[in-house]
Amino acid sequence: MVRSGADSFCLDRQSGSFPIQVLTVEVGKRRPLGIGGGGLALLAFMPEAELPAVLARIEPQLKPYGGLTRAILQKLVAQARQRGYAAITNYAVAGVTSIGVPIRDRTGQVLGAVSVSAIASRMAEREAMVVRTMQREVEALQVVLQQPAPGRAPAG
């Protein structure tokens, strides 16, 4: 997921092998920031100064997402900042938990987010493992992203 104004935009989606597939968002689709694990990670880890304006802008669009409100979203943002990753259950899709981890550039700015979604009961049993795996993969991706492009001098 990447940010596009006050929306998240899905760049890619991969499906796991578990027989029950949770396909919460389609490639190329937009949703308000804060919806789903990736969208919540983008919202939670954006610059603090931008948060109030974005929340005001998306507030009218939240109700269809399981009765999500600005107050609930603010609580989820605070929890995500405390944990270092986003988690949201039953709002984007009933019965689904989604975990999101931000992808940062070398300055700490959020470039995008990855997320994993699963039926809530399955995620509850596996959340710690899913978070560790996602964080490890995002760290590896960030190392690659911070390398200079071939033929270009490193920034600095």
N, C-alpha and C positions, 0 to 999 in steps of 0.2 A: 504494500500500500504506500502511496505517496500523498502528500497534501496538495490540494488544488483549491486555494482560497479557504473557504470554510468547509470544504468537502474532503473526503478521502477518496482516492481513485485506485481501483484495483488494476495493477500491472500484470499480475500472473497468479495462477492458482494451480496447485498440485493436489491430487487426491491420494489418500493413504489406501492401505489394503484392507482395513477393517470392513466387514460386510455392511455396516450401517454408515453411509456417507453423509457428511454434514457439509452441504454446499451452500454456505451462507451468503456468498457474493459472487457475481460473475465478473470475469475479466472485462475491463472497459467500462464498468459501472461505477457510479458515484453514489456516496451516501454522506450525510452530515458527519463531520468529525465527531468522535466519541461513540460511534456505532460500531460494534464489533471490537475484537481485541486490537487489531491494527489501527483502526480509527481512534480508539481510546488511547493507544500509545502515542499516536501523533498529537492528540489533544493534550494529554498529560505532560508531555515532555517538550512542548513548544515554549518559546520564551514567555515568562510570566506576564510581561507587559501586554502581550497579545491576547491572553486568555479571556479577560472580561468582554472584549469586543466580539470575539468569536462565539462565546457562550450566548451573548445577546442575539447574534445573527442566527444561530442554529436553534435557539429555544422554540420558535414556532413550529419547527419540523420534528420535534422529539416524540410527541405523544403516540404516534403510530408504532413506535418501537417499544412495545410492552408497557406503555405508560411512563416511559422515561421522562424525567423532569430535569430542569437545570440544577436543582438542589441535589438530586441523586447523582447527576453527572459530576458535580463539584466534589461530592464525597468519593466517587470512584477515582477522580483525578488525584485527590489527596492520598488515597490508598495506593495508587500506582506509583506516585512519587516516593512514598515511604518504602515500598517493596522493590522499586527499580524495574518493574514490569507492570503491564496492565492486565486486568482480569475482569470480565463482565459475563454475567449469567442471566439468561431469560429475557434480555432486552432486545437484542437484534433479532433473535429467533428463540421462541419459547422452547425450553428444555435443552438449550445449548449453552456451553461455556466456551468462551474464546479468550485465549491468552495472547498478548501482543508485546513485542520487544522492539524498542526503537533502534534504528540504524543511524549512527552518527558519523559526521566527518571528523577530520583531525582537530577542528576547533570546538567540537562538542555539539555543533548544530545538528538537528535531526534531519536526515535526508529522506527517511522512509521508515517503514516498520514491517516486520514479519509477524504472522499470527498463525496459531493452530486452533482449530475449533473442533469440538467433539461433543457428543451427548453428555450432559452434565454429570451423570453418574459415572461415566467412564473417565472423564477428566478429573473428577474429585479424587479418584484412586491414583491418578498419574500426574497431577499438576506439578509436583516438585521435579520429577524427572523431565517433563516436557519443558519446564522453565530452564533447567540446567542445560538441556540439549540446545534449546533456542539461543540462550545466551552464549554458549560455546560457538555455535555456528555464526552468530552475528559478530562476535569478536574476530573470528577468522575472516569474515567478509570485510570488516572494517580495516583490518591489516592490508588486505588486497587493495581496497579503495584508497588507502593512504599512500600507496606506492606511486612514484611518478610514472606517467605514461611513457612508453618507449619513445626514445628520441627527444624527450623533454627533460630539462634540468629540474631537479627537485625544488619545490617551493621552500622558501625559508628566508 
